Amino acid sequence: MDGPVAIEVTDLHKSFRIPERRSVSGAPGLTNPFASAGRDLTVLRDISFEVRRGEFFGIVGRNGSGKSTLLKMLASIYRADAGRIRMAGRLAPFLELGVGFNNELTALDNVVVNGVMMGLSSAEARARYREIVDFAGLADYTDLKLKNYSSGMKVRLGFAIMTHVDAEVLLIDEVLAVGDVEFQEKCGEAFRRMHAEGRTVVLVTHNMAAVNMYCERAMLLYDGQIEALGPPEEITNRYLQINMEALSAGEGGGADLGGRLAAALGDPAVRIDGARLAGLREGRQVRIEAGEPIELTATVELVREVEEPRLYLRIDNSLGQVVHVSGTDELGIVLEGPIAVGDPLRVRATVENRLVGGRYVLTCAVLGRNPTGNPEPAGPPSTLAFEVPGADLGGVVALPTEVAIEAEVATAPRPPAAPRARTAIPRTGRGSE
């Protein structure tokens, strides 16, 4: 992505001191002042990268890789031991749950305090207060102190504040890992709006679907260093490979599976090149009108023999829900015809589009049978993001519906029943003489 640099990080290093307390022999309550002062734990080393203005940039990695530490350094919460961070523009961070909040204050007071810290005046923060609490869905709880809020309520309030300040650079840590479905959908809408406004967004997440859906580039951290930096698809595949390698190093039934999947990603038996979706291209996204077919073209090449190669297609929505899987069985669509190793095979697939308005990710992979006869990927998948314009009216797909309305035929009214004749009954009794 072209444009001026919004964030520049050069040769960044960060370590933490881990204290070691040693008790005096025979006196557990006393510590030895001559004991070791502790050890250094290196969290980040040799970190260098740039983020362009208006770019949506993802940072991923396994737990303990240094993602959150890096984000806190970008937010000036931690100081670097060495290196340099340069940032152009006003900053708004959304980090750990509750950071920046005072639990003894109400929502209004916290909105004002946090808004001022993110560059608003007190009057501006108060003027936007009602819009913020409405966005967070907390209009009925504004008089409560934050100590009475649930964790989800605090997350919604913090995210609402961040998205309603005039910041050019936004740092977001794991916002998609908490909150309900409605809140996650609001996050997606806010991401789209902020990107359309030209803001720079740095997102730390474990949600690979979100990385493929929103990010233009991504960076993978591993053991405190940059493992890979590039297109989201490459980064998410490498992230999956690292997780599978970790699984294979463990014990139990998952180790064999993890080893096979890691091998399929690192040394694939099949390659998918040039995967594209037909439609109007807007950056990485493709716009497919509602009702228009989803048309995929790709080149598939076998590097080694694959038993019963089959094409696998899956579509996920912005909430990570699987809305479509191709094929009539668990292995997908059979790739018919003779397939020789090394000969490219052009593949075209068309999926009927009954999706509601929203953003989606299409995953394309080639599966084969493993030694036990079960389906497994024969190589890394290819992921493509696309958007179906239109309002999200609820549900997952828009199924055609036919409704017939007919006036009910009224029956002719019955004639009134004729009055029944009354028969006089003579009275009996003793008469007068």
SULFEN-V111818 format. One record per helix or strand. SS is the DSSP state (alpha for helix, beta for strand). FROM is the first residue (numbers start at 1). LEN is the number of residues. If there is no record, write none. Layout:
ss-><SS,SS>
from-><FROM,FROM>
len-><LEN,LEN>
//
This chain:
ss-><beta,beta,beta,beta,beta,alpha,beta,beta,beta,alpha,alpha,alpha,alpha,beta,alpha,alpha,beta,alpha,alpha,beta,alpha,beta,beta,alpha,alpha,beta,beta,beta,beta,beta,beta,beta,beta,beta,beta,beta,beta,beta>
from-><5,23,27,39,56,67,82,91,106,107,122,129,139,145,146,151,169,175,181,200,208,217,225,232,253,270,280,285,294,310,322,333,345,355,358,375,382,397>
len-><14,2,5,14,6,8,6,4,1,11,6,8,3,1,3,13,5,3,16,5,7,6,6,17,14,8,3,3,9,8,4,2,7,1,12,3,7,1>
//
